[in-house]
């Protein structure tokens, strides 16, 4: 499993299709695009170099495989502790479901708040269990969509 790191990667996946939703999460998927994407530096007329500021176009996804990113906005999870806990749960559950996923780029997006009255502690076992069970439902739905022929 590869993790999405750049803004361009996240934007490319979010522009793709939403394959599954639950009360709190949405899963977006996009086919891997290994064709080069021109960088800002490529638009300049300077000669190309071999360093990190290379003028040559670079591929958005360098290798084939399952790419995953997690988006947990402050809007839905105010505390950093809660955001990090949810992200950890996302990546742990993805590892279990990785063999069932197609080779594509995926973004798991938190789209609703977990009620603070129900989950008082930001890192409670109750919150972790609720997040994990909902993520398993999300990935089950996504795996079912991937298994059905288009």
C-alpha positions as CSV (number, residue, x, y, z in Angstrom):
1,X,0.0,0.0,0.0
2,X,1.3,3.4,-1.0
3,X,0.1,6.6,0.8
4,X,-1.1,9.7,-1.1
5,X,1.2,12.6,-0.2
6,X,0.7,15.5,-2.6
7,X,-2.2,17.9,-3.0
8,X,-2.3,17.0,-6.7
9,X,-2.8,13.3,-5.9
10,X,-5.6,14.0,-3.5
11,X,-7.3,16.3,-6.0
12,X,-7.1,13.7,-8.8
13,X,-8.7,11.1,-6.6
14,X,-11.4,13.4,-5.3
15,X,-12.3,14.3,-8.9
16,X,-12.9,10.5,-9.4
17,X,-15.9,8.5,-8.5
18,X,-17.4,8.1,-5.0
19,X,-17.7,4.3,-4.6
20,X,-19.1,4.0,-1.1
21,X,-20.6,6.0,1.7
22,X,-21.6,5.5,5.3
23,X,-23.0,8.0,7.9
24,X,-19.5,9.5,8.6
25,X,-17.2,8.4,5.7
26,X,-17.0,8.5,1.9
27,X,-14.6,6.5,-0.2
28,X,-13.4,8.0,-3.5
29,X,-11.6,6.0,-6.1
30,X,-9.7,7.0,-9.3
31,X,-7.8,4.9,-11.8
32,X,-4.1,5.2,-11.6
33,X,-2.7,7.7,-14.1
34,X,0.9,7.0,-14.7
35,X,1.2,9.5,-17.5
36,X,3.4,12.5,-16.7
37,X,1.8,15.6,-15.3
38,X,3.6,18.8,-16.2
39,X,5.0,20.6,-13.2
40,X,5.0,24.4,-12.7
41,X,8.7,24.5,-13.4
42,X,8.1,22.7,-16.8
43,X,6.3,25.8,-18.1
44,X,9.5,27.8,-17.8
45,X,11.9,27.8,-20.7
46,X,14.9,26.8,-18.6
47,X,16.8,23.6,-19.5
48,X,15.9,20.5,-17.6
49,X,18.0,19.2,-14.6
50,X,18.0,16.0,-12.7
51,X,17.4,17.3,-9.2
52,X,14.1,17.6,-7.3
53,X,13.3,20.8,-9.2
54,X,13.5,18.9,-12.5
55,X,11.8,20.5,-15.5
56,X,10.7,17.2,-16.8
57,X,7.1,16.2,-16.3
58,X,6.5,13.8,-13.4
59,X,4.0,11.0,-13.0
60,X,1.2,11.6,-10.4
61,X,1.4,7.9,-9.2
62,X,4.9,6.5,-9.8
63,X,4.1,2.8,-9.2
64,X,1.1,0.6,-9.7
65,X,-0.7,-0.7,-6.6
66,X,-3.2,0.4,-4.1
67,X,-2.8,4.1,-3.1
68,X,-4.6,5.4,0.0
69,X,-5.1,8.8,1.5
70,X,-7.1,9.9,4.5
71,X,-8.9,13.3,4.8
72,X,-10.1,14.2,8.3
73,X,-11.0,17.9,8.2
74,X,-11.0,20.1,11.3
75,X,-14.6,20.9,10.5
76,X,-15.7,17.4,11.6
77,X,-13.0,16.5,14.1
78,X,-11.9,19.6,16.1
79,X,-9.2,18.1,18.2
80,X,-5.9,17.0,16.6
81,X,-5.9,13.9,18.8
82,X,-9.2,12.8,17.4
83,X,-8.1,13.5,13.8
84,X,-4.9,11.4,14.3
85,X,-6.9,8.6,15.9
86,X,-9.3,8.4,13.0
87,X,-6.5,8.5,10.5
88,X,-4.7,5.6,12.3
89,X,-7.9,3.6,12.2
90,X,-8.3,4.3,8.5
91,X,-4.8,3.0,7.6
92,X,-5.1,-0.1,9.9
93,X,-8.4,-1.1,8.4
94,X,-7.1,-0.5,4.8
95,X,-4.3,-2.9,5.4
96,X,-6.8,-5.6,6.2
97,X,-8.8,-4.9,3.1
98,X,-5.9,-4.2,0.7
99,X,-6.0,-7.6,-1.0
100,X,-9.7,-7.0,-1.9
101,X,-9.1,-3.5,-3.4
102,X,-8.3,-2.9,-7.1
103,X,-5.1,-1.2,-8.1
104,X,-6.3,2.3,-7.9
105,X,-6.0,5.4,-5.8
106,X,-8.4,5.8,-2.9
107,X,-9.3,8.6,-0.5
108,X,-11.2,8.0,2.7
109,X,-12.9,11.3,3.6
110,X,-14.6,12.0,7.0
111,X,-17.9,13.7,6.1
112,X,-19.7,14.0,9.4
113,X,-18.9,14.7,13.1
114,X,-18.8,12.0,15.7
115,X,-21.1,13.3,18.5
116,X,-19.0,14.6,21.4
117,X,-21.9,13.8,23.8
118,X,-21.6,10.2,22.9
119,X,-17.8,10.1,22.6
120,X,-16.6,12.3,25.4
121,X,-12.9,11.3,25.2
122,X,-11.0,12.2,22.0
123,X,-9.3,8.8,21.9
124,X,-11.7,6.5,23.8
125,X,-11.9,2.8,22.9
126,X,-15.6,3.4,22.2
127,X,-14.7,6.0,19.5
128,X,-12.0,3.7,18.0
129,X,-14.5,0.8,17.9
130,X,-17.2,3.0,16.3
131,X,-14.8,4.3,13.6
132,X,-13.4,0.8,12.9
133,X,-16.8,-0.8,12.5
134,X,-18.0,2.0,10.2
135,X,-14.8,1.8,8.1
136,X,-15.3,-2.0,7.8
137,X,-18.8,-1.4,6.5
138,X,-17.5,1.2,4.0
139,X,-14.8,-1.1,2.7
140,X,-17.2,-4.0,2.4
141,X,-19.4,-1.9,0.2
142,X,-16.5,-0.7,-1.8
143,X,-15.2,-4.3,-2.3
144,X,-18.6,-5.3,-3.4
145,X,-18.7,-2.5,-6.0
146,X,-15.2,-3.5,-7.2
147,X,-16.2,-7.2,-7.5
148,X,-19.3,-6.5,-9.6
149,X,-18.6,-6.3,-13.4
150,X,-19.3,-2.9,-14.9
